[in-house]
Amino acid sequence: MPFAPNLAKWERRHWVVAISAFLVITLTPLGWIQWRQVRLLDTMSSNQVDAIMWQAYQLERELSRLDQALHRAQEKPAAADPWALLERYEVFLSRIDLLTKIPRRDLFDQSETYSKAEKQLAQFTAIADPLFAQPEALLRQPLSMDILDSQTELLSPLLAELTREANRAVAQFLDERNRQIEQQSRLVIGLAAAQALVMLLFVGLLIRHIRKQQRQYQRLQKLSRELGEARDQAEAANHGKSVFLANMSHEIRTPFQGLMGMLNLLGEAQLTAVQRDYLQTARDSAQHLLGVINDILDVSTMESGTLKLSEAPTHLRTVVQEVENLMQVAAVDKGLTLNLYAAADLPEWVVADATRVRQIMFNLINNAIKFTPEGSVMVEVARNHGSSAGLAITVRDTGVGMDANTVANLFTRFYQADNSLRRRIGGTGLGLEISRNLARMMGGDIQVSSQPGVGSVFTVTLQLAETTAPEASSSLSGELGGSRRLRVLVAEDHPINLKYMAILLEKMGHDAVFCENGQEALQLLARDTYDVVLLDYHMPILDGLATTEAIRRLEGPASQVKVILVTADVVNDTRKRAMEVGIDEFTSKPLQMDDLQRALSRCGLLAAPEDSLEGVSVNRLSGPFPFSAFEPPVQLPAPPEPVAPAVIDTEAYAEIMAMMPEDALGELLRTVFEPPEGTAHVLLQALSDGDREAVHYNAHKLKGTCMLMGFKAMVNSAAMLETLSQDPQQPLHISLGAQLQRDLDETQAALASLSGATAH
């Protein structure tokens, strides 16, 4: 604001003028508004009072006119107009209504005069109304005219007194209103005076405060100049120290590499046990000293401002794999479990300094392993959803933990929370400071939360822009994406389907954990990390859709896990409702390897599948990397003519035969066909008993198994029974059981023919 006054340079006369102007501006409108209010109240009161006096006077005047008309009619009856006389009487009656119904009648309606006048008026109208009903006859009745005349003479003094009473009431009302206005005016003036005093007091305090601020501002300016000079001197000294440390660290590292090389060569010589023990001690000490030198070099390089990030397109999953491969050795040596989870939606390629990203992960994971006597260390690498190009690395351990004071000083250089523990474990106290500085250079930071005896959580956020794979590395991207070994959580209530999915996922090279319903799936997600969840649509307790809704309401990375719905009715409105609750992909029953592979790929968990799965390898994220190939399905010969296509889907059944061991396949068939526990026979018994709930459950169970095996005729019968059992209005006729029995017999016969043809 270029025209704003500089209050710091104002003198006393400036403030006096400003305050006076302020009071005039604020109080003048207040006084003017109050004056207008008084005038308005006076006008309103006058109008109301005038109405009372005017109506009383009009009533008295109209009575006088009626009396004069009666006198003229008595004197000259022949010349009198009866209708003019009636009109005069009606005007008088209207004036009575105006006076008795006026809004401010309360000013005098309690007086004795008003009561007498009201009674007399009622008596007069009671006498006059019948007489004026026939005005022509009234003029021919002198006695009636005399009665009306006498009544008007009685009423006239009362109305005159009523007019005077109205005048007195009006005067009293005006006096009271004037007193109220006077009191209000005095109150407003008092408030205005108090306001003025408060304003003056406030302004005085403001002036005092401003002057105090001016003095403080001058002192702060002087102190700021002194601090600036001291800071420049300290920065110059610190820069010189950093340059010196950087140079010395480089000078030390050069001969130190030779020392390490000689120690390694010495290890290849023939040594005694004592000599080899001495050599190992020297190696450990040299390795520790090398770590100290590296940390000092990094710190000094950062302080001197010469550290630059060497950013380039980096395959993120490769970096994660390398870190885990190296750190698994340290974890295993200490008897710990190291789990590293990379989210499915991680960008494949980012612009980053891969060496520095690895260094941050090494430091944090190494610290977690060192300070965890027993238990596990879990590392999660995922997108930072609070940033468009953010990466979050979370390292959790079950170690000794830290108190609040230790956490507050954790990034202080050379800080030692527990000197005895540090001496046993080792470390310079520089790793965390270096990691945080590197994270900040990458646009992020490190956050820490910890509890003594429980463990610690370190969260690193990095800003790494996504990019595309370099031409020379495109094949590597596809290979890594297509060879990932997944942790799969399967929720399926059908034991046969569970067994089949276990075999299927093992063939595909993935690790699977199984549960029977959505509630158990939620409990497992709360305890462990998974890449994808396979949910059956129909399950007890929580079905697939309800389970997905509950998953999306979880806290943390578990809410973002990929969910694939396995169902037979994804073609109807199930797909729409599933998308609304957060389902990522669908695969239909019977679940086939190709279908599941494509669903996983569409979720971004694998590379796009080829037309054939033959030769595709699966690579676990952690090392070492065991490879296993998908086995191509066995091609069975064409079925003989007697096998009707409507009974068995031979292609689906052939794939099941190729995938399952012979004993597992035999057990699967027995669970369907063998009486009395086979699902088909249990369903037939439920139909015979008329148990609608048991029919629905077993029909759904039989439908899922038969879809898996390719028993098309039995799928149709079971689906029809499942639908009918849900409608209480639909009877379960015995013919339905007969149809299911025929399909059962035909399927068993077709299986026998198919087995015979295969044997040939």
PAKOLTI-604158 format. One record per residue (C-alpha): x, y, z. Coordinates in steps of 0.2 Angstrom, whole numbers, plus 5000, padded with zeros to 4 digits. Layout:
BEGIN
XYZ/...
***
This chain:
BEGIN
500050005000/501050154994/499950285002/499850205019/500450325033/501950285042/501250275060/503050255067/503450435062/501850515068/501950655081/500650685095/499650815085/499450695072/498650565084/497550705091/496850745074/496650565069/495750525085/494650675085/494150635067/493850455072/492650515086/491750635075/491450505061/490850375073/489750475085/488950595073/487950455064/487450385080/486750555086/485850585069/485150405070/484450435087/483650605082/482750515068/482150385080/481450515092/480550595077/479850435071/479250385088/478350555090/477550535073/476950365077/476250415094/475350565087/474450465073/473850335085/473250465098/472350575084/471450415079/470750395096/470250575099/469550585081/468350435083/467650495100/467350665092/466550585077/465350485087/464750635097/464550735081/463550605072/462450585088/462150775087/461650755068/460450615072/459650715086/459450865074/458650755061/457450685073/456950855079/456550915061/455550755058/454550785073/454150965068/453750925050/453250745048/452550765031/454150845024/455350725032/456250595021/456250435031/457650355021/458850505025/458350485043/458850295042/460450345033/460950465047/460550325060/461650195050/463150325050/462950345068/463050155071/464650145060/465450275071/465050165086/466050015078/467550125074/467750185092/467450015100/468649925088/470050045087/471749965091/472250085105/470450075114/471450005129/471950185133/470250225140/469150075140/469350045158/468650215163/466850225171/466350355157/466750225144/465750085153/464250195155/464350255137/464450075131/462950025141/461950175135/462450145117/461849965118/460250015126/459950145113/460350035098/459149895106/457750025106/458150105089/458549955078/456749895078/456050065075/457250115061/456849945053/455250035045/455750215043/454150265034/453050195049/454250275061/453750455055/451950415058/452250365076/452550525086/452750415102/454150325095/454950485089/454850545107/455650395114/457150415102/457350595106/457350565124/458650425122/459750545112/459650675125/460250545138/461650485127/462250655122/463150705138/463950535140/464750545123/465350725127/466150655142/466850515132/467650635120/468450725135/469050555142/469850515126/470750685126/471450645144/471950475139/472850535124/473750665134/474250535147/474950425133/475950565125/476650605142/477150425145/477950405128/478950565130/479650505146/480150345138/480950435124/481850545136/482550395146/483050315130/483950465124/484850485140/485350305139/486050315122/486950475126/487750375141/488150235130/488950345117/489950435131/490550265138/491050215120/492050365118/492950335134/493350155129/493950215112/495050345120/495750215132/496050095118/496850215107/497950265122/498450085124/498750065105/499950215105/500850145119/501049975111/501550055094/502950155103/503449995112/503549895096/504550035088/505850015101/505849825100/505949835081/507549945082/508349825095/507849675084/508649755068/510249785078/510249605084/509849535067/511349635060/512449555073/511749385071/511949395052/513849445054/514049295066/513149175054/514249225040/515849195051/515149025057/514648975039/516449025033/517248915046/516048775044/516348775025/518248765028/518048625040/516948525028/518148555013/519548495025/518548335030/518148305012/519948315006/520548215021/519248075019/519748055000/521548055005/521247915018/520147815007/521447794993/522747695003/521347615013/520647524997/522447454995/522347395013/520747305011/521347224995/522947155003/521847085018/520746995005/522246924996/523046875012/521446775016/521846665001/523446605008/523746455019/523546515037/523446435053/521846445064/522546575075/523146675060/521446665051/520646725067/521846875067/521446915049/519546905052/519747035066/520747145055/519447135041/518047175053/518947325060/519447385043/517647365037/517047465051/518347595048/517847605030/515947635035/516547775047/517547855033/516147845020/514947925032/516148065036/516448095018/514548105014/514248225028/515748335023/515248335005/513448385009/514048525020/515248585007/513848594995/514748484982/513648324983/512548314968/511248184964/511648074948/509848054942/509447944928/507947824923/507947694937/506947524937/506247544955/505847354957/507647314953/508347434967/507147354979/507647174974/509547224976/509247294994/508247145000/509547024993/510947105002/509947135018/509246965019/510946895023/511147005038/509346965044/509646785043/511246785052/510346875067/508946755066/507646885060/506246885047/506447015034/504847045024/504947175009/503347225001/503247314985/501547384981/500747334964/500447504958/502347564960/502947654945/504147544935/505347674930/505747834940/507047974938/508147944953/509947924959/509847734962/511447734973/510747854985/509047774986/509947614990/510947705003/509447765012/508647595012/510247515018/510447635032/508647615038/508547425036/510247395043/509747505059/508147405061/509147245060/510447295072/509247365085/508047215084/508647075095/507146955090/505646965079/505547035062/505847185051/504547235038/504847355023/503447425013/503847524997/502247604990/501647764982/501447914993/499647964990/499848134997/500948184982/500748154963/502548094961/502848034978/503647874985/503447815003/504647685011/504147625028/505347515039/504547435054/505447335067/505047245083/506647305091/507047395107/506147555102/506547735108/505847855121/505248025116/506848115120/507847995109/506648015095/506848205097/508748195096/508848055084/509548155069/510748255079/512548215073/513448095084/511948075096/512147925107/510547875116/511247725125/513147725124/513347545131/512147485117/513047585104/514647515109/514047335107/513147365091/514247495083/513847645072/514447825070/512747915073/512947985055/511847865045/510147935049/510748115047/511448065030/509847975025/508748125030/509848245020/509748135005/507848125007/507748305008/508848324992/507548214983/506148324989/505548215004/505948185022/506048055036/504748035050/504947925065/503847855078/504347735091/503947655108/505147575120/505047385120/503847385106/504847445090/505047585078/504347645062/505347755050/504447825035/505447905020/504548005007/505348044991/504848144976/505348034961/504548084944/503947934934/504747904917/504847774903/506047634901/507647674891/507647574875/509047464880/508147424896/506347384889/506647204889/507147204907/505547294912/504447164904/505547024912/505347084929/503547134928/503146954921/504146854934/503546924950/503046804964/501446864972/500746844990/498946794987/497546795000/496146674995/494446685003/493346534998/492146435008/492146274997/493446155002/493646074984/493846244977/495146284990/496146134985/496046174967/496546354969/498046294980/498646184966/498346324953/499246454962/500746334966/500846294947/500846484944/502246504956/501346614969/501246604988/499446584994/498646595011/496846525012/495346565023/493446525022/492546685023/492746875022/492946905041/494446795042/495146885026/495047045035/495946975051/497346915040/497547075031/497647165047/499147055052/500047035036/500347105019/499747035003/499847084984/498147024979/496546954987/495446824978/493646834985/492246714981/490646804978/489546694989/490246665006/489546645024/489746785036/490346915024/490146895005/491446954992/490647124990/490447165009/492247105012/492847224998/491947365006/492747325023/494447315015/494247485007/493847555025/495447485032/496847605037/498547605029/499147505014/497947365017/496547465010/497347484993/497647294990/497147234974/495447134975/494947004961/493146944963/492946754958/491046734953/489946644940/488846794937/489946944933/488946964917/487447044926/487247184938/488547104949/489947184939/489147364942/488947334961/490647264962/491447414954/490547534966/491247444981/493047444975/493347274966/494847294954/494547144942/493446994939/493746814934/492346694931/492046514937/492746394933/494346484937/495646444924/497546484924/497446594909/495946694916/496846724933/498446774924/497546904914/496646974929/498346984938/499047074923/497647194922/497847234940/499647284936/500447144946/501147054931/501747094914/500447074900/500146884897/500646804880/499446704870/500246544878/500846524896/502146404891/503946454897/503346594908/504446604923/503946674940/505346774950/505146804969/505446984975/506746924988/508346824984/508946704980/507746694965/507046524962/506346504945/504846384940/503946364923/502146344920/501746174914/500746174898/499146084899/499045904893/498145884876/496845744878/496145654863/494445694857/493045614866/492145474858/490445504850/489345444864/489945584875/488645724873/489345904872/487945964884/488545844898/490445884900/491546024894/492945914889/494246054887/493946114905/493945934912/495645904902/496446054910/495945994927/496645824924/498245904918/498446014933/497945894947/498845734953/497845584951/497445554969/496845734971/495745714956/495045554962/494645644979/493845784970/492645674960/492245574976/491645734985/490345754971/489845574966/490145454981/488645424992/488045475005/489245615008/489445674990/488745844987/487545784973/486845654985/486745775000/485745884988/484545744983/484245705001/483845895005/482645894990/481745734997/481645815015/481045985008/482346075017/482446235007/483946315016/484946155014/484446144995/485046324992/486746295001/487146124993/486546184976/487746334976/489146214982/488746084969/488646224955/490346294960/491246124959/490446064943/490846234935/492646194940/492646024933/491646064917/490045964921/488946064911/487245974913/487445964932/487946154933/486246194924/485246084936/486146144952/485946334946/484046304943/483846224961/484846364968/483746494960/482046404965/482646384983/482746564985/480946594981/479746534994/478346544982/479146414970/478846234975/480246104975/479445964966/480145794966/480345804947/481845924951/482745784960/482345664946/483145784934/484645804945/484845614946/484745594927/486145724925/487145644938/486945474930/487345544912/488845634919/489545484927/489345384911/490145514901/491645514913/491745324912/491745344893/493045484893/494245384905/494145234893/494445344878/495945424886/496645254892/496645194874/
***
